[in-house]
Amino acid sequence: MTKYLIGLVLFAFIIYGIIRAWPLMVGPAISIFSPENNQTFQDGIVEVKGRAKRTASITLNGSVILSDQNGDFSSILTFPRGGSILTFTATDRFGRTVAEMRSIFVP
């Protein structure tokens, strides 16, 4: 009976460790709410909105974007006429990155 109890406690510690370490194992995540891909903006003013999880930094085309405690970020940018590609990159403290891209057009 003691063997089973020790095994059960050990199993519980392993499961607890996996649950606590899960955010470290999965790496960063990024979701872009605005703009939608291939969206057209008549005046060239674009509101960028999104959320990043488990990140140390977020960039848009290489420029740092600031986020709040929940990972939400928002910015209003102006783009020239023509097409533009927005590349959002989230990096965690271990150097792992994830990227999302959006294409926009200003007539």
N, CA and C atoms as an extended XYZ file, in Angstrom:
321
Properties=species:S:1:pos:R:3:atomname:S:1:resname:S:1:resid:I:1 pbc="F F F"
N         0.814       -1.194        0.000 N   MET     1
C         0.000        0.000        0.000 CA  MET     1
C         0.865        1.269        0.000 C   MET     1
N         1.967        1.243        0.709 N   THR     2
C         2.854        2.399        0.785 CA  THR     2
C         3.447        2.709       -0.587 C   THR     2
N         3.778        1.680       -1.347 N   LYS     3
C         4.332        1.891       -2.699 CA  LYS     3
C         3.345        2.657       -3.571 C   LYS     3
N         2.084        2.286       -3.489 N   TYR     4
C         1.073        2.943       -4.309 CA  TYR     4
C         0.880        4.395       -3.901 C   TYR     4
N         0.926        4.648       -2.597 N   LEU     5
C         0.788        6.010       -2.108 CA  LEU     5
C         1.966        6.875       -2.552 C   LEU     5
N         3.176        6.343       -2.454 N   ILE     6
C         4.367        7.072       -2.916 CA  ILE     6
C         4.284        7.309       -4.423 C   ILE     6
N         3.870        6.303       -5.169 N   GLY     7
C         3.719        6.447       -6.622 CA  GLY     7
C         2.691        7.496       -6.987 C   GLY     7
N         1.564        7.521       -6.250 N   LEU     8
C         0.518        8.498       -6.514 CA  LEU     8
C         1.003        9.922       -6.212 C   LEU     8
N         1.710       10.103       -5.101 N   VAL     9
C         2.251       11.416       -4.756 CA  VAL     9
C         3.275       11.858       -5.793 C   VAL     9
N         4.152       10.956       -6.213 N   LEU    10
C         5.148       11.279       -7.237 CA  LEU    10
C         4.470       11.668       -8.551 C   LEU    10
N         3.438       10.931       -8.925 N   PHE    11
C         2.692       11.233      -10.142 CA  PHE    11
C         2.048       12.616      -10.047 C   PHE    11
N         1.479       12.948       -8.880 N   ALA    12
C         0.853       14.254       -8.679 CA  ALA    12
C         1.887       15.375       -8.807 C   ALA    12
N         3.099       15.195       -8.261 N   PHE    13
C         4.153       16.195       -8.387 CA  PHE    13
C         4.575       16.380       -9.841 C   PHE    13
N         4.649       15.323      -10.590 N   ILE    14
C         5.032       15.410      -12.006 CA  ILE    14
C         3.968       16.183      -12.792 C   ILE    14
N         2.707       15.850      -12.573 N   ILE    15
C         1.620       16.551      -13.270 CA  ILE    15
C         1.614       18.027      -12.892 C   ILE    15
N         1.801       18.329      -11.615 N   TYR    16
C         1.850       19.719      -11.159 CA  TYR    16
C         3.008       20.464      -11.832 C   TYR    16
N         4.167       19.838      -11.914 N   GLY    17
C         5.322       20.455      -12.565 CA  GLY    17
C         5.071       20.746      -14.036 C   GLY    17
N         4.414       19.824      -14.716 N   ILE    18
C         4.097       20.022      -16.143 CA  ILE    18
C         3.128       21.191      -16.313 C   ILE    18
N         2.125       21.262      -15.450 N   ILE    19
C         1.152       22.350      -15.537 CA  ILE    19
C         1.824       23.698      -15.289 C   ILE    19
N         2.678       23.769      -14.290 N   ARG    20
C         3.360       25.033      -13.970 CA  ARG    20
C         4.370       25.431      -15.053 C   ARG    20
N         4.993       24.452      -15.705 N   ALA    21
C         6.019       24.744      -16.708 CA  ALA    21
C         5.441       24.918      -18.108 C   ALA    21
N         4.165       24.657      -18.295 N   TRP    22
C         3.566       24.709      -19.630 CA  TRP    22
C         3.783       26.047      -20.342 C   TRP    22
N         3.556       27.203      -19.694 N   PRO    23
C         3.805       28.470      -20.404 CA  PRO    23
C         5.257       28.623      -20.863 C   PRO    23
N         6.189       28.073      -20.128 N   LEU    24
C         7.591       28.157      -20.538 CA  LEU    24
C         7.882       27.258      -21.741 C   LEU    24
N         7.162       26.171      -21.848 N   MET    25
C         7.407       25.212      -22.933 CA  MET    25
C         6.779       25.635      -24.252 C   MET    25
N         5.613       26.300      -24.209 N   VAL    26
C         4.903       26.598      -25.451 CA  VAL    26
C         5.407       27.833      -26.176 C   VAL    26
N         6.060       28.750      -25.492 N   GLY    27
C         6.605       29.925      -26.159 CA  GLY    27
C         5.587       31.031      -26.334 C   GLY    27
N         5.956       32.091      -27.072 N   PRO    28
C         5.088       33.259      -27.214 CA  PRO    28
C         3.921       33.005      -28.163 C   PRO    28
N         2.892       33.840      -28.023 N   ALA    29
C         1.738       33.796      -28.925 CA  ALA    29
C         1.321       35.232      -29.219 C   ALA    29
N         0.820       35.453      -30.426 N   ILE    30
C         0.368       36.795      -30.806 CA  ILE    30
C        -0.921       36.674      -31.614 C   ILE    30
N        -1.868       37.561      -31.318 N   SER    31
C        -3.139       37.635      -32.048 CA  SER    31
C        -3.326       39.076      -32.504 C   SER    31
N        -3.629       39.257      -33.774 N   ILE    32
C        -3.848       40.589      -34.336 CA  ILE    32
C        -5.350       40.754      -34.559 C   ILE    32
N        -5.943       41.759      -33.911 N   PHE    33
C        -7.373       42.027      -34.052 CA  PHE    33
C        -7.646       43.006      -35.191 C   PHE    33
N        -6.721       43.928      -35.395 N   SER    34
C        -6.876       44.942      -36.429 CA  SER    34
C        -5.486       45.365      -36.887 C   SER    34
N        -5.241       45.519      -38.157 N   PRO    35
C        -6.148       45.440      -39.290 CA  PRO    35
C        -6.334       43.994      -39.751 C   PRO    35
N        -7.395       43.783      -40.503 N   GLU    36
C        -7.605       42.491      -41.135 CA  GLU    36
C        -6.697       42.401      -42.357 C   GLU    36
N        -6.383       41.197      -42.758 N   ASN    37
C        -5.516       41.005      -43.923 CA  ASN    37
C        -6.201       41.522      -45.191 C   ASN    37
N        -5.444       42.200      -46.025 N   ASN    38
C        -5.907       42.765      -47.302 CA  ASN    38
C        -6.977       43.836      -47.133 C   ASN    38
N        -6.971       44.526      -46.024 N   GLN    39
C        -7.937       45.588      -45.776 CA  GLN    39
C        -7.481       46.878      -46.468 C   GLN    39
N        -8.454       47.674      -46.943 N   THR    40
C        -8.185       48.951      -47.600 CA  THR    40
C        -8.530       50.092      -46.649 C   THR    40
N        -7.650       51.086      -46.601 N   PHE    41
C        -7.855       52.267      -45.762 CA  PHE    41
C        -7.811       53.494      -46.670 C   PHE    41
N        -8.934       54.182      -46.813 N   GLN    42
C        -9.043       55.311      -47.727 CA  GLN    42
C        -8.138       56.473      -47.330 C   GLN    42
N        -8.016       56.745      -46.036 N   ASP    43
C        -7.248       57.905      -45.582 CA  ASP    43
C        -5.831       57.569      -45.134 C   ASP    43
N        -5.470       56.288      -45.142 N   GLY    44
C        -4.118       55.881      -44.757 CA  GLY    44
C        -3.885       55.782      -43.260 C   GLY    44
N        -4.919       56.061      -42.462 N   ILE    45
C        -4.790       55.968      -41.005 CA  ILE    45
C        -5.249       54.579      -40.572 C   ILE    45
N        -4.353       53.860      -39.908 N   VAL    46
C        -4.602       52.466      -39.547 CA  VAL    46
C        -4.484       52.308      -38.033 C   VAL    46
N        -5.525       51.740      -37.427 N   GLU    47
C        -5.445       51.398      -36.013 CA  GLU    47
C        -4.990       49.958      -35.899 C   GLU    47
N        -3.876       49.761      -35.227 N   VAL    48
C        -3.298       48.436      -35.019 CA  VAL    48
C        -3.664       48.005      -33.605 C   VAL    48
N        -4.284       46.813      -33.485 N   LYS    49
C        -4.673       46.288      -32.182 CA  LYS    49
C        -4.364       44.799      -32.124 C   LYS    49
N        -3.969       44.351      -30.952 N   GLY    50
C        -3.717       42.935      -30.787 CA  GLY    50
C        -3.397       42.572      -29.355 C   GLY    50
N        -3.045       41.298      -29.168 N   ARG    51
C        -2.681       40.788      -27.849 CA  ARG    51
C        -1.545       39.782      -28.021 C   ARG    51
N        -0.570       39.904      -27.148 N   ALA    52
C         0.562       38.978      -27.141 CA  ALA    52
C         0.649       38.330      -25.761 C   ALA    52
N         0.941       37.050      -25.750 N   LYS    53
C         1.058       36.318      -24.486 CA  LYS    53
C         2.456       35.735      -24.362 C   LYS    53
N         2.929       35.706      -23.130 N   ARG    54
C         4.230       35.108      -22.801 CA  ARG    54
C         5.361       35.739      -23.617 C   ARG    54
N         5.392       37.067      -23.683 N   THR    55
C         6.397       37.761      -24.490 CA  THR    55
C         7.256       38.697      -23.651 C   THR    55
N         8.465       38.906      -24.131 N   ALA    56
C         9.360       39.904      -23.550 CA  ALA    56
C         9.318       41.176      -24.387 C   ALA    56
N         9.068       41.029      -25.706 N   SER    57
C         8.987       42.191      -26.587 CA  SER    57
C         8.086       41.903      -27.778 C   SER    57
N         7.505       42.980      -28.308 N   ILE    58
C         6.665       42.906      -29.508 CA  ILE    58
C         7.164       43.983      -30.462 C   ILE    58
N         7.316       43.627      -31.738 N   THR    59
C         7.737       44.609      -32.724 CA  THR    59
C         6.784       44.609      -33.919 C   THR    59
N         6.703       45.757      -34.552 N   LEU    60
C         5.979       45.911      -35.811 CA  LEU    60
C         6.983       46.435      -36.815 C   LEU    60
N         7.315       45.620      -37.803 N   ASN    61
C         8.322       45.949      -38.818 CA  ASN    61
C         9.629       46.415      -38.169 C   ASN    61
N         9.998       45.786      -37.069 N   GLY    62
C        11.260       46.073      -36.398 CA  GLY    62
C        11.206       47.148      -35.333 C   GLY    62
N        10.091       47.878      -35.230 N   SER    63
C         9.946       48.919      -34.204 CA  SER    63
C         9.174       48.360      -33.016 C   SER    63
N         9.630       48.661      -31.829 N   VAL    64
C         9.019       48.129      -30.610 CA  VAL    64
C         7.624       48.696      -30.410 C   VAL    64
N         6.699       47.824      -30.016 N   ILE    65
C         5.341       48.204      -29.649 CA  ILE    65
C         5.203       47.955      -28.152 C   ILE    65
N         4.645       48.916      -27.432 N   LEU    66
C         4.441       48.761      -25.998 CA  LEU    66
C         3.103       48.085      -25.731 C   LEU    66
N         3.084       47.219      -24.712 N   SER    67
C         1.850       46.527      -24.344 CA  SER    67
C         1.574       46.737      -22.862 C   SER    67
N         0.326       46.485      -22.476 N   ASP    68
C        -0.030       46.610      -21.071 CA  ASP    68
C         0.233       45.294      -20.337 C   ASP    68
N        -0.204       45.195      -19.072 N   GLN    69
C         0.059       44.023      -18.254 CA  GLN    69
C        -0.591       42.765      -18.804 C   GLN    69
N        -1.687       42.924      -19.541 N   ASN    70
C        -2.384       41.774      -20.119 CA  ASN    70
C        -1.825       41.368      -21.478 C   ASN    70
N        -0.883       42.141      -22.001 N   GLY    71
C        -0.318       41.870      -23.311 CA  GLY    71
C        -1.049       42.562      -24.441 C   GLY    71
N        -2.057       43.381      -24.117 N   ASP    72
C        -2.799       44.107      -25.153 CA  ASP    72
C        -1.969       45.287      -25.651 C   ASP    72
N        -2.017       45.508      -26.965 N   PHE    73
C        -1.324       46.655      -27.550 CA  PHE    73
C        -2.222       47.326      -28.571 C   PHE    73
N        -1.999       48.625      -28.743 N   SER    74
C        -2.800       49.412      -29.662 CA  SER    74
C        -1.983       50.620      -30.109 C   SER    74
N        -2.112       50.973      -31.379 N   SER    75
C        -1.406       52.126      -31.910 CA  SER    75
C        -2.121       52.606      -33.168 C   SER    75
N        -2.044       53.886      -33.434 N   ILE    76
C        -2.607       54.448      -34.663 CA  ILE    76
C        -1.438       54.908      -35.522 C   ILE    76
N        -1.385       54.393      -36.748 N   LEU    77
C        -0.280       54.668      -37.665 CA  LEU    77
C        -0.815       55.239      -38.972 C   LEU    77
N         0.021       55.983      -39.661 N   THR    78
C        -0.320       56.536      -40.964 CA  THR    78
C         0.575       55.909      -42.019 C   THR    78
N        -0.032       55.475      -43.130 N   PHE    79
C         0.708       54.833      -44.211 CA  PHE    79
C         0.534       55.605      -45.511 C   PHE    79
N         1.559       55.584      -46.370 N   PRO    80
C         1.463       56.262      -47.669 CA  PRO    80
C         0.600       55.451      -48.631 C   PRO    80
N         0.311       56.057      -49.774 N   ARG    81
C        -0.462       55.351      -50.810 CA  ARG    81
C         0.276       54.101      -51.272 C   ARG    81
N        -0.503       53.100      -51.613 N   GLY    82
C         0.070       51.845      -52.082 CA  GLY    82
C        -0.117       50.737      -51.066 C   GLY    82
N         0.536       49.638      -51.331 N   GLY    83
C         0.430       48.485      -50.453 CA  GLY    83
C         1.526       48.477      -49.399 C   GLY    83
N         1.192       47.942      -48.247 N   SER    84
C         2.167       47.803      -47.164 CA  SER    84
C         1.983       46.440      -46.514 C   SER    84
N         3.079       45.880      -46.076 N   ILE    85
C         3.045       44.614      -45.348 CA  ILE    85
C         3.472       44.903      -43.915 C   ILE    85
N         2.621       44.520      -42.968 N   LEU    86
C         2.901       44.706      -41.550 CA  LEU    86
C         3.346       43.362      -40.972 C   LEU    86
N         4.517       43.327      -40.377 N   THR    87
C         5.024       42.102      -39.770 CA  THR    87
C         5.135       42.315      -38.266 C   THR    87
N         4.287       41.615      -37.525 N   PHE    88
C         4.293       41.655      -36.071 CA  PHE    88
C         5.123       40.477      -35.569 C   PHE    88
N         6.057       40.743      -34.672 N   THR    89
C         6.907       39.689      -34.131 CA  THR    89
C         6.884       39.756      -32.609 C   THR    89
N         6.604       38.627      -31.984 N   ALA    90
C         6.632       38.523      -30.525 CA  ALA    90
C         7.791       37.604      -30.142 C   ALA    90
N         8.589       38.048      -29.177 N   THR    91
C         9.758       37.290      -28.719 CA  THR    91
C         9.627       37.071      -27.221 C   THR    91
N         9.897       35.843      -26.774 N   ASP    92
C         9.866       35.585      -25.334 CA  ASP    92
C        11.255       35.742      -24.731 C   ASP    92
N        11.371       35.542      -23.437 N   ARG    93
C        12.643       35.778      -22.749 CA  ARG    93
C        13.711       34.756      -23.097 C   ARG    93
N        13.331       33.679      -23.778 N   PHE    94
C        14.298       32.665      -24.201 CA  PHE    94
C        14.732       32.844      -25.657 C   PHE    94
N        14.229       33.902      -26.306 N   GLY    95
C        14.606       34.185      -27.687 CA  GLY    95
C        13.731       33.512      -28.721 C   GLY    95
N        12.707       32.795      -28.302 N   ARG    96
C        11.790       32.170      -29.265 CA  ARG    96
C        10.863       33.231      -29.829 C   ARG    96
N        10.587       33.152      -31.125 N   THR    97
C         9.750       34.165      -31.771 CA  THR    97
C         8.581       33.534      -32.512 C   THR    97
N         7.567       34.338      -32.674 N   VAL    98
C         6.421       33.990      -33.503 CA  VAL    98
C         6.033       35.266      -34.244 C   VAL    98
N         5.579       35.129      -35.490 N   ALA    99
C         5.267       36.308      -36.307 CA  ALA    99
C         3.898       36.166      -36.961 C   ALA    99
N         3.252       37.300      -37.152 N   GLU   100
C         1.993       37.404      -37.894 CA  GLU   100
C         2.160       38.521      -38.914 C   GLU   100
N         1.592       38.330      -40.098 N   MET   101
C         1.713       39.345      -41.155 CA  MET   101
C         0.310       39.783      -41.600 C   MET   101
N         0.222       41.059      -41.949 N   ARG   102
C        -0.996       41.619      -42.517 CA  ARG   102
C        -0.600       42.490      -43.697 C   ARG   102
N        -1.391       42.408      -44.760 N   SER   103
C        -1.217       43.274      -45.925 CA  SER   103
C        -2.343       44.292      -45.909 C   SER   103
N        -1.984       45.556      -46.160 N   ILE   104
C        -3.001       46.613      -46.241 CA  ILE   104
C        -2.784       47.412      -47.514 C   ILE   104
N        -3.812       48.161      -47.894 N   PHE   105
C        -3.711       48.966      -49.118 CA  PHE   105
C        -4.318       50.344      -48.868 C   PHE   105
N        -3.620       51.381      -49.331 N   VAL   106
C        -4.119       52.758      -49.276 CA  VAL   106
C        -4.211       53.252      -50.715 C   VAL   106
N        -5.448       53.510      -51.221 N   PRO   107
C        -5.605       53.932      -52.625 CA  PRO   107
C        -5.121       55.348      -52.887 C   PRO   107
